[in-house]
């Protein structure tokens, strides 16, 4: 069984990176098309709307870096912190079950990113190619 798991590891590393980062790429892109609404939502939560360009940059660049496996550990650490911060700013402390689930989702994403910080991107990544060069 270990031989099979070792054989699929590069592909599961890649699939895991794509699955965890897709949310951020799509979310960042969505914030561009819904810029004013997102800014208003941020301000309603007490977060300055002027930070939206930085949020979009973190989500898009961080997500794409994770997918490509480019500076994965740095990008994953940044997105873990971003996920925790966003969870506390927008979802924590609410009695609404949906908001509680969203908070836990953010913590779960942070956990996945911290696994990337600890283990790196794997063999099918730009990081791996850079190490070999």
N, C-alpha and C positions, 0 to 999 in steps of 0.2 A: 504494500500500500504506500509506503514512503517513497518508493521509486516513482509511482504514478504522481504523487503530490509534488515531488521534486521536478518532474517533467512538465507539469502544467504551471509551475510557479511563475515563470516569466509572463505567461498569458494572464494569469489571475492578478498579478501585480498591475499589468497594463489595464485590464478591465476594471479593477478596483479604482485606479487613478481616474479613469474616464468617468466612472459612475459617481464618484464623490465630487469631482470638479465640474461636471456638467451643470449641476444646480447653480454654481456660481457664475459660469459663463452665461447661461440663460438669464439669470437674475440681473447680472450687470448689463446685458444687452437690453433687457426689459426696462431697466431704469433709464436708459437713453431715450427709448420711445415714449415712456411715460414720465418724463423728467419733472414736469410741474407737479403732478400728483404725488410722485415720490418725495419731492422736496416738501410738499405740504404735510405728508405723513410723518416725515422726519421731524419737522418743526412741531407737530402736534404732540410728539413724544419728548419734546425738550431738546432735540438735537439740532444744531444749526444746519439749515438747508444748504449753506455754503460748503459743507463738507461732502455734498453729493458727488462732485467730480472725483474726489479721492476714493469714495466708496466704489464708484464705477471702476476706477483704475484697479483697485485691490481685487475686486471680484473678477474682472475680465483678465487682467494680466496674471493674477495668482492662479485662476482656474486654468488658463491656457498653459502656464508653466507646469502645473501639476500634470496635465494631460500629456504634455511633451516630455515630462521628466527632466526639466531644465531648472537647475538650482532648486530641486524638489524639497530638500529639507528646509531651506530658507522660506520658500513659498508656503510650505505646509505649516511652519511655525507661525507665519503671518496670518494665514487663514484660520488656524486654530484660535489665535487671539481674537481675530475679527469675529469668529462665530460665538465665542464666549461673550464678548462685549455686546454684540448685537442681541444675543439672547437676554442678557440682563437689561439692556436699554429698552427693548421692545416687547418682551414677553414675560419676564419674571414678575412674580407677585400678583398676578391676576387670578381671580377666582374662576375665570372662564376656562373650561377644560381644553378648548382649542388652543388657547394661549399657553397653557401648561404643556401641552404636547409640542407646540412649536419651540418652547424653551428647551425641553428635553431633546428635541431634534437637533437644536444648535449644539447642545453639549455632546450629543452622539457624533456629530460631524467633527467637532473639535477632537474627540477621542480618535476618530479615524485619521485625522491629520497628524495627531501626535504619534500614531503608529508609523506614518510616513517619515516623520522627523527621526524616529528611532531606527528605522530600517532602510530608508532611502527608497528610490524609485524602482529599483530592480534592473534586470538585464536589458529590457526593451525600453531604453530611455536615452536621452541625450546625455544625462549625467554619466551613464555607463560608458558611452562612446568617448566622452571627455576624459574619463579615468584611464582608458586604454591608450589614449594618444600621448 
